């Protein structure tokens, strides 16, 4: 067999390899979209809340598209707050006082915040590169940046019953790690 015939055989496989690659990508996207509504659904209509005399209004926003297949589970103390995927947001009223706000993805990100009644707070979940899946970074942002992030996020996220059920399990399993994360951050 001469070198040129070997080279020709290699080229014969290229169209097949391209088709195989496209097929694998389509299958992966289909599997991702099948899971898309398992734990949370996104609604197109804009929803906004209003703080009251005993509660702070907290918006949780995830603006990036990267890592969209990965759910970020968010909690206030031991209570479930919401689930976000790429370009979505949620909000809720939280009693005034000191609270632990934390998210679970591949890692746990946590913030200790003192919330004042009647005020509005904006938290952004940033996607970070992880080993097995996306990691999360939780950060408090100002109102101007928060309003811009809400516009960019576009879709309101609502947990499904299966999402709520899983969140209860996660809160119980990971609350101690979230508390440790905040305690360790204070030491630094």
C-alpha positions in Angstrom: 0.0 0.0 0.0 1.5 3.3 -1.0 1.3 6.5 1.1 -1.1 8.2 -1.2 -3.8 5.5 -1.0 -3.6 5.6 2.8 -4.0 9.3 2.7 -7.1 9.0 0.5 -8.7 6.5 2.9 -8.3 9.0 5.7 -10.1 11.7 3.7 -13.0 9.3 3.0 -13.9 9.3 6.7 -14.0 13.0 7.1 -17.7 13.5 5.9 -18.7 10.7 8.2 -16.9 12.1 11.1 -18.5 15.5 10.6 -22.0 13.9 10.5 -21.2 11.9 13.6 -20.1 15.1 15.4 -23.3 17.0 14.4 -25.4 14.0 15.5 -23.7 13.9 18.9 -24.2 17.7 19.4 -27.9 17.5 18.5 -28.4 14.5 20.9 -26.6 16.4 23.7 -28.8 19.5 23.1 -31.9 17.3 23.1 -31.0 15.7 26.4 -30.3 19.1 27.9 -33.6 20.5 26.7 -35.5 17.5 28.0 -34.1 18.2 31.4 -34.8 22.0 31.1 -38.2 22.0 32.8 -37.5 19.2 35.3 -36.8 21.4 38.4 -37.8 24.9 37.2 -39.7 26.6 34.4 -39.1 30.1 32.9 -41.9 32.5 32.1 -41.5 35.3 29.5 -43.7 37.9 31.3 -41.9 40.4 33.5 -42.6 40.1 37.2 -41.6 42.5 39.9 -42.1 42.7 43.6 -42.3 45.4 46.3 -40.7 45.5 49.7 -43.0 46.2 52.7 -42.5 47.5 56.3 -41.4 44.1 57.6 -39.6 42.6 54.7 -36.8 43.3 52.3 -37.3 42.5 48.6 -34.4 40.4 47.2 -33.9 39.8 43.5 -31.7 36.9 42.5 -30.4 37.2 38.9 -28.3 35.0 36.6 -27.5 36.9 33.4 -25.0 34.7 31.6 -25.8 31.9 29.1 -22.7 29.9 29.9 -23.5 26.8 31.9 -27.2 27.2 31.3 -27.9 23.5 31.6 -26.8 23.6 35.2 -29.3 24.6 37.9 -28.1 27.0 40.7 -30.1 26.3 43.8 -30.5 29.2 46.2 -31.5 29.3 49.9 -32.0 31.9 52.6 -30.9 30.3 55.9 -32.4 26.8 55.7 -35.3 27.9 53.5 -35.5 27.3 49.7 -35.5 30.6 47.8 -35.3 29.7 44.1 -33.6 27.8 41.2 -32.0 29.6 38.3 -30.6 28.5 35.0 -29.0 30.8 32.3 -30.6 34.2 31.8 -33.3 34.0 34.5 -34.3 35.7 37.7 -36.5 35.2 40.7 -37.4 37.4 43.7 -39.0 37.1 47.2 -39.7 38.9 50.4 -37.4 38.1 53.3 -38.0 39.2 56.9 -35.6 42.0 58.0 -32.6 40.9 59.9 -29.4 38.9 59.5 -29.5 36.1 57.0 -27.3 33.5 55.3 -27.9 33.5 51.5 -26.3 30.6 49.8 -26.2 28.8 46.4 -25.4 25.3 45.5 -23.9 24.2 42.1 -20.7 22.2 41.9 -19.6 24.3 44.9 -21.4 26.4 47.6 -21.2 30.2 47.5 -22.5 32.0 50.6 -23.1 35.6 51.8 -24.0 36.8 55.3 -26.3 39.9 54.9 -28.2 42.2 57.1 -31.4 43.0 55.3 -33.4 46.1 56.2 -37.2 46.2 55.9 -38.5 48.3 53.0 -35.3 48.0 51.0 -34.6 46.2 47.7 -31.4 44.1 47.2 -30.0 42.5 44.1 -27.9 39.4 44.1 -26.1 38.1 41.0 -25.1 34.4 40.5 -22.0 34.4 38.4 -21.0 31.3 36.5 -17.5 30.1 37.1 -15.6 27.2 35.4 -15.9 24.0 37.3 -14.4 20.5 37.0 -17.6 18.4 36.5 -20.1 21.2 36.1 -20.5 25.0 36.5 -19.5 26.6 39.8 -21.3 29.6 41.2 -20.2 32.9 42.8 -22.8 34.9 44.6 -22.4 38.7 44.8 -24.4 41.7 46.0 -24.8 44.4 43.3 -26.1 47.9 43.4 -29.5 49.0 42.2 -28.4 50.3 38.8 -26.5 47.1 38.0 -29.3 45.1 39.4 -31.9 46.7 37.1 -29.6 46.2 34.1 -29.2 42.6 35.1 -32.9 42.0 35.4 -33.4 43.4 31.9 -30.6 41.1 30.6 -32.0 38.0 32.5 -35.4 38.4 30.8 -37.2 35.2 32.2 -38.8 34.7 35.6 -37.9 31.3 37.0 -40.5 29.2 38.9 -39.6 25.9 40.7 -41.6 22.8 39.8 -42.9 20.5 42.6 -39.9 18.2 41.9 -37.6 21.2 42.2 -39.1 22.1 45.6 -38.8 18.5 46.8 -35.2 18.3 45.8 -34.5 21.7 47.4 -35.7 20.5 50.8 -33.3 17.6 50.6 -30.4 20.0 49.5 -31.1 22.5 52.3 -30.8 19.8 54.9 -27.7 18.2 53.3 -25.7 21.4 52.6 -26.6 24.0 55.2 -23.7 23.2 57.5 -21.2 23.6 54.6 -22.8 27.0 53.7 -22.4 28.2 57.4 -18.8 27.0 57.4 -18.1 28.8 54.2 -19.3 32.2 55.7 -17.4 31.5 59.0 -14.2 30.7 57.1 -14.6 33.9 55.0 -14.9 36.0 58.1 -11.7 34.5 59.5 -9.7 35.6 56.3 
